[in-house]
């Protein structure tokens, strides 16, 4: 019973960190890719 309670926050943190990192990378690359803002 302890495994789900431990894994759920870890998975949520991992997914949240993934989306946050992707958003940061996207914002950092936007100025560099000025000709391709759709990326």
C-alpha positions in Angstrom: 0.0 0.0 0.0 2.9 2.3 0.6 4.3 2.1 -3.0 1.4 4.0 -4.7 1.5 6.8 -2.1 5.3 7.1 -2.7 5.3 6.8 -6.5 2.4 9.2 -7.2 4.2 12.4 -5.9 7.4 11.3 -7.6 5.6 10.8 -11.0 3.8 14.1 -10.6 7.0 15.9 -9.7 8.8 14.3 -12.7 6.0 15.3 -15.1 5.8 18.8 -13.7 9.6 19.2 -13.9 9.5 17.9 -17.5 6.9 20.4 -18.6 8.6 23.3 -16.7 12.0 22.4 -18.3 10.4 22.2 -21.7 8.7 25.6 -21.2 12.0 27.1 -20.1 13.9 25.6 -23.0 11.1 26.9 -25.4 11.4 30.4 -23.9 15.2 30.4 -24.1 15.2 29.1 -27.8 12.5 31.5 -29.0 14.8 34.6 -29.3 17.4 32.4 -31.0 14.9 31.0 -33.5 13.4 34.3 -34.4 12.7 33.2 -37.9 10.8 30.1 -36.7 8.5 31.2 -33.8 6.1 28.3 -34.5 8.7 25.9 -33.0 
